[in-house]
Amino acid sequence: MRFSTFSGGHFASFRRYLRHLLLDSARIDNEHAAQEYTRTVYSVNVPVADRYRLENSYRQQKMHFCTRHLSAINDTLETYQFGVRVMLPTC
């Protein structure tokens, strides 16, 4: 007994998962779609414990950059201050 789809193709009862994925960035309409896709792929492939560790390290590096490098520039400015978006307002 053979089963076929409405288009005449062979029917398989199991689902084949992708082994490779090619993303054509010219076909993405906006930056938000690419960002959401990247976020989804990252959350699927990186374990939760590693994500938290990496996020904490990234946050600490932003604060270090702010206090070490931007503070020297901000001390010379009177009307404008440069900063990096962080959870705690250290800049």
Helices and strands as residue ranges (DSSP letters): G 25-27, H 31-45, H 48-65, I 66-70, H 71-76
